[in-house]
Amino acid sequence: MSEDRTRGIVSSIDRRRATVRWPLRLTQGVLLLATVVVGLGPILWTLKGALSPTQDLLREPLRLWPSSVQWENLATAWTDLRVGHYLLNTVVLVAGSWLVQIVVAATGAYALSVLRPRFGTLVYGAVLATLFVPGTVSLVGLYLTVLDLSLTDQPWAVWLPAGAHAFNVLIMKQFFDGLPRELFQAAQVDGAGPIRLFWQIVMPMSRPILAVVSLLVVMDAWKEFLWPMVAISDADAQPLAVALPRLAETAEQNTVIAGMLVAIVPPLLLFLVFQRHIVRGISFTGLKG
C-alpha cells in the first residue's frame, strides 16, 4: 500500500518492467558518478597536487597520482609559508564574523517576525533592497568609514561590516514566521517579556536555522578575499585566503597547493560534523542550491 502512494516521474508499475528498470538504474548511476566527480574532483586534485613534486605538476599536470608521494610538502607549507599563523588569523576573523552575523540576524529577524513593530514592513523592505546592491559598489564608502574610525589592520574592520548581511536576516525571519504564534502569546500571558521570549522560547526552537546560518557565515567568511585584503594591509594579520596568493609568487607550486589543502580541511570537517543539523534546517527553510 505504501508503494502505491509513492509518486514520481516513473510509476511503481513501470519500475517493474525490465525495459524501464535497467535504463533508470543506469541513469541514476551515471548521475551519481557525475555528482561525485564534480564534488570530490577538486578536493582530490588538491590532495594530489599537495603530495606531488613540483616537476610532476609542471610536466604532467593531468596525472592522476604523483610519481612519488611527498608528505613533507605539508610540513614545509606549515613552517616555511607560516600556514599555521595565517590559519589562526583566519579562525579569529571567521569566529568574530560568525558571532556578529548571528547576533544581527537573530535579533533582526526576531524583531521583524515576532515583535512586529509599527514600521516593520518598511524596515523589511529596506533590508531586502540591500540585496540588490553589489558589494563592490559600497566598497569605497565602507573603506572610508573604516578608515575614519581607525579600524584598519584590526579584526573589527572585518567583523563589523560582516553584520550587514541581509540574506541571513531574511532566511531567519522566514524560519521565525513558521513558529507557532500561540506559543508566543501563551508566554506573554505568563509574563514573559521580549528578552525572555527571545532567549527561552525562540532561540531553543531555532537550532536548525542557526546551524544553516552558521554554515553560510563560516563558508562565506572563510573564503572572503577582497575585503580582508583591502581592510588589512598588514601581511602578518591577513587571513589564509589573502596570504596564499601573495606567497604563491615566490613559493614552490606544490607547497602552495599544500597550503590550499590545509585551508580546505577545516570547513569540510565542520560540514561533516554538523551535517544532520544543517540538512534539517535547510528542509525547514526551503533553502535550495
Secondary structure, DSSP 8 states (H G I E B T S, - for coil): -HHHH---SS-HHHHTSHHHHHHHHHHHHHHHHHHHHHHHHHHHHHHHHHTS-HHHHHH-TT-SS-SS--THHHHHHHHTS-HHHHHHHHHHHHHHHHHHHHHHHHHHHHIIIII--TTHHHHHHHHHHGGGS-TTTTHHHHHHHHHHTT-TTSTHHHHHHHT--HHHHHHHHHHHHTS-HHHHHHHHHTT--HHHHIIIIIHHHTHHHHHHHHHHHHHHHHS--HHHHHH---GGG--HHHHHHHHTTTS-HHHHHHHHHHHHHHHHHHHHHTHHHHHHHHHHHT---
